[in-house]
C-alpha cells in the first residue's frame, strides 16, 4: 500500500470510533514503514484500545489472541 492509501484506511477506521468501544489493534509492517505507520497509529490513539506495532505476523496474532 502507498502512504496515501494507508492514511485513507486509517481515516476510515477512525470514523468507526464514534460508534462505540473498539477492540485491540495489531499492525504488522516492515521496519522501513515505521514513519507512516507511526502516523497511522497516532490516528488510532484517540480510541481506548490496546495497540502494538509488529514486524512479523505470528507475534501479532499471539498478542491479539491474548487481548480481552
C-alpha distances in whole Angstrom, upper triangle without the diagonal:
4,7,8,6,6,10,11,10,12,15,15,16,18,20,21,23,26,27,28,27,24,23,22,18,17,13,13,11,12,14,13,10,13,14,11,11,15,15,13,16,18,17,18,21,23,24,26,24,24,20,19,17,17,16,17,17,21,22,19,21,24,24,23,26,28,27,30
4,5,5,6,9,10,11,12,14,16,17,18,20,22,23,26,27,29,28,25,25,24,20,19,15,15,12,13,15,13,10,13,12,9,11,14,13,12,16,18,17,18,21,23,24,27,25,25,22,21,18,18,17,19,20,24,24,22,24,27,26,25,28,30,29,32
4,5,5,6,9,10,11,12,14,15,16,19,21,22,24,26,27,27,24,24,22,19,18,15,15,12,13,14,12,9,11,10,6,9,11,10,10,13,14,14,16,18,20,22,25,23,23,20,19,16,18,17,20,20,24,24,21,24,27,25,25,28,30,28,31
4,5,5,6,9,10,11,12,14,15,17,19,21,23,25,26,26,24,24,23,20,20,17,17,15,17,18,16,12,14,13,9,11,14,11,11,14,15,14,16,19,20,22,25,24,24,21,21,19,21,20,23,23,26,27,24,26,29,27,26,30,31,30,32
4,5,5,6,9,10,11,12,14,16,17,19,22,23,25,25,22,22,22,18,18,15,16,14,16,18,16,13,15,14,11,11,14,13,11,14,16,14,16,19,20,21,24,23,23,20,20,18,19,19,21,21,24,25,22,23,27,26,24,27,29,28,30
4,5,5,6,9,10,11,12,14,16,17,20,21,23,22,19,19,18,15,14,11,12,11,14,15,14,11,12,12,8,8,11,10,7,11,13,11,12,16,17,18,21,19,20,17,16,14,16,16,18,18,22,22,19,20,24,22,21,24,26,24,26
4,5,5,6,9,10,10,12,15,16,18,20,21,21,19,20,19,16,16,13,15,14,16,17,16,12,13,12,8,9,11,8,6,10,11,9,11,14,15,16,20,19,20,17,17,16,18,19,21,21,24,24,21,23,26,24,22,26,27,25,27
4,5,5,6,9,10,11,13,15,17,19,21,21,18,20,20,17,18,15,17,16,19,20,19,16,17,15,12,12,14,12,9,13,14,11,13,16,17,17,21,20,21,19,20,18,20,21,23,22,26,26,22,24,27,25,23,27,28,26,28
4,5,5,6,9,10,11,13,16,17,18,18,16,17,16,14,14,12,14,15,18,19,19,15,16,16,12,11,14,12,9,11,13,11,11,15,16,16,19,18,19,16,17,16,18,19,20,19,23,23,19,20,24,22,20,23,25,23,24
4,5,5,6,9,10,11,14,16,17,16,14,15,15,12,13,11,14,14,17,18,18,15,14,14,11,10,11,9,6,8,9,7,7,11,12,12,16,15,16,14,15,14,17,18,20,19,22,22,18,20,23,21,19,22,24,21,23
4,6,5,6,9,10,12,14,16,17,15,17,17,15,16,15,18,18,21,22,22,18,18,16,13,13,14,11,8,11,11,7,9,12,12,13,16,16,18,16,18,18,21,22,24,23,26,26,22,23,26,24,22,25,26,24,25
4,5,5,7,9,11,12,15,16,13,15,16,14,16,15,18,19,22,24,23,20,20,19,16,15,16,14,11,13,14,10,11,14,14,13,17,17,19,17,19,19,21,23,24,23,26,25,22,22,25,24,21,24,26,23,24
4,5,5,7,10,11,12,12,10,12,13,11,13,13,16,17,21,22,23,19,19,19,16,14,15,14,10,11,12,9,8,12,12,11,14,13,15,14,16,16,19,21,22,20,23,22,19,19,22,20,18,21,22,19,20
4,5,5,8,10,11,12,10,12,13,12,15,14,18,19,22,23,24,20,19,18,16,14,15,13,10,10,10,7,6,9,9,8,12,12,14,14,16,17,20,22,24,23,25,24,20,21,24,21,19,22,23,20,21
4,5,6,8,11,12,11,14,16,15,18,18,21,22,26,27,27,23,22,22,19,18,18,16,13,14,14,10,10,13,11,11,14,15,18,17,20,21,23,26,27,25,28,27,24,24,27,24,22,25,26,22,22
4,5,6,8,9,8,11,14,13,17,17,21,22,26,27,28,24,24,23,20,19,19,18,15,15,15,12,10,13,12,10,13,13,16,16,19,20,23,25,26,24,26,26,22,22,25,22,19,22,23,20,19
4,5,6,7,7,10,12,12,16,17,21,22,26,27,28,24,23,23,20,18,18,17,14,13,14,11,9,10,9,6,9,10,14,14,18,19,22,25,26,24,26,25,22,22,24,21,19,21,22,18,18
4,6,8,9,13,16,16,20,21,24,26,30,30,31,28,26,26,23,22,22,20,17,17,16,13,12,13,10,9,11,13,17,18,21,23,26,29,30,28,30,29,25,26,28,25,22,25,25,21,20
4,7,9,12,15,16,20,21,25,27,31,32,33,29,28,28,25,24,24,22,19,19,19,16,14,16,13,11,13,14,17,19,22,24,27,30,30,28,30,29,25,25,27,25,21,23,24,20,19
4,6,10,13,15,19,21,24,27,30,31,33,29,28,28,26,24,23,22,20,18,19,16,14,15,12,9,10,11,15,17,20,23,26,29,29,27,28,27,24,23,25,22,19,21,21,18,16
4,7,10,12,16,18,22,25,28,29,31,28,26,27,25,22,22,21,19,17,17,15,12,13,11,8,7,8,12,14,17,20,23,26,26,24,25,24,21,20,22,19,16,18,18,14,12
4,7,9,12,15,18,21,25,26,28,24,23,24,22,19,19,19,16,14,15,14,10,11,11,7,7,7,9,11,14,17,19,23,23,21,22,21,17,17,19,16,13,15,16,12,11
4,7,10,13,16,19,23,24,26,23,22,23,22,18,19,19,16,14,16,15,11,12,13,9,9,6,8,9,12,15,17,20,20,18,19,17,14,14,15,12,9,11,12,9,8
4,7,10,13,16,20,21,23,21,19,21,20,16,16,17,15,12,14,14,11,11,13,10,9,5,5,6,9,11,13,17,17,15,16,14,11,11,12,9,7,10,10,7,8
4,6,10,13,16,18,20,17,16,18,16,12,13,14,12,9,12,12,9,10,13,10,11,7,6,5,7,9,11,14,14,13,14,13,9,10,12,10,7,11,12,10,12
4,7,10,13,15,17,15,14,16,15,11,12,15,12,10,13,14,11,12,15,14,14,10,8,6,5,6,7,10,10,9,11,9,6,8,10,8,7,11,12,10,14
4,6,10,12,14,11,11,13,12,8,10,12,10,9,12,13,11,13,16,15,16,13,11,8,6,5,6,8,9,9,12,11,7,10,13,11,10,14,15,14,17
4,7,9,12,10,10,13,12,9,12,14,12,12,15,16,15,16,20,19,20,17,15,11,9,6,5,5,6,6,10,9,7,10,12,12,12,15,16,16,20
4,6,8,6,7,11,10,8,11,13,12,12,15,16,16,18,21,21,22,19,17,14,11,7,6,5,7,9,12,12,10,13,16,15,15,19,20,20,23
4,5,6,7,11,11,10,12,15,14,15,18,19,19,20,24,24,25,22,20,16,13,10,8,5,8,11,14,14,13,16,18,18,18,21,23,23,26
4,5,6,9,10,9,11,14,14,14,17,19,19,20,23,24,25,23,20,17,13,10,9,7,10,13,16,15,15,18,20,19,20,23,24,24,27
4,6,8,9,10,11,14,14,15,17,19,20,21,25,25,27,25,23,19,16,13,12,10,13,16,19,18,18,21,23,22,23,26,27,27,30
4,6,6,6,8,10,11,12,14,16,17,18,21,22,24,22,20,17,14,11,11,10,13,15,19,18,16,20,22,21,21,25,26,25,28
4,6,5,6,8,9,10,12,14,15,16,19,20,22,20,18,14,12,9,10,10,13,16,19,17,16,19,21,19,20,24,24,23,26
4,5,5,7,9,10,11,13,15,15,18,20,22,21,20,16,15,12,14,14,17,19,22,21,19,22,24,22,23,26,27,26,29
4,5,5,6,9,10,11,13,14,17,19,21,20,19,16,14,12,14,14,17,18,22,21,19,22,24,22,22,26,26,25,28
4,5,5,6,8,10,11,12,15,16,18,17,16,12,11,8,11,11,14,15,19,17,15,18,20,18,18,22,23,21,24
4,5,5,6,9,10,10,14,15,17,16,15,11,10,9,12,13,16,18,20,19,16,20,21,19,19,23,23,21,24
4,5,5,7,9,10,12,14,17,16,16,13,13,12,15,16,19,20,23,22,19,22,24,21,21,25,25,23,25
4,5,5,7,9,11,13,15,14,14,11,12,11,14,15,18,18,21,20,17,19,22,19,18,22,23,21,23
4,5,5,6,9,10,12,11,11,8,9,9,12,14,17,17,20,18,15,18,19,17,16,20,20,18,20
4,5,5,8,10,12,12,13,10,12,12,15,18,20,21,23,21,18,21,23,20,19,23,23,20,22
4,6,7,9,12,12,13,12,13,14,17,19,22,22,24,23,19,22,24,21,20,23,23,21,22
4,5,6,9,9,10,8,11,12,16,18,20,20,22,20,17,19,21,18,16,20,20,17,18
4,5,7,8,9,8,11,13,16,19,21,21,23,21,18,20,21,18,17,20,20,17,18
4,7,9,11,11,14,16,20,23,25,24,26,24,21,23,24,21,19,22,22,19,19
4,6,9,10,13,16,19,22,24,23,24,22,19,20,22,18,17,20,19,16,16
4,7,9,13,16,19,23,24,23,24,22,19,20,20,17,15,18,17,13,13
4,6,10,13,16,20,21,19,20,18,15,16,17,13,12,14,14,10,10
4,7,11,13,17,18,17,17,15,12,14,14,10,9,12,11,8,10
4,7,10,14,15,14,16,13,10,12,13,10,9,13,12,10,13
4,7,10,12,12,13,10,8,11,12,9,9,13,13,11,15
4,7,9,10,12,10,8,11,13,11,11,15,15,15,18
4,6,7,9,7,6,10,11,10,11,14,15,15,19
4,7,9,9,8,12,13,13,14,17,18,19,22
4,6,6,7,9,11,11,13,15,16,18,21
4,6,5,6,9,10,11,12,14,16,19
4,5,5,6,9,10,11,13,15,18
4,5,5,6,9,10,11,13,16
4,5,5,6,9,10,11,15
4,5,5,6,9,10,13
4,5,5,6,9,12
4,5,5,7,10
4,5,5,9
4,6,8
4,7
4
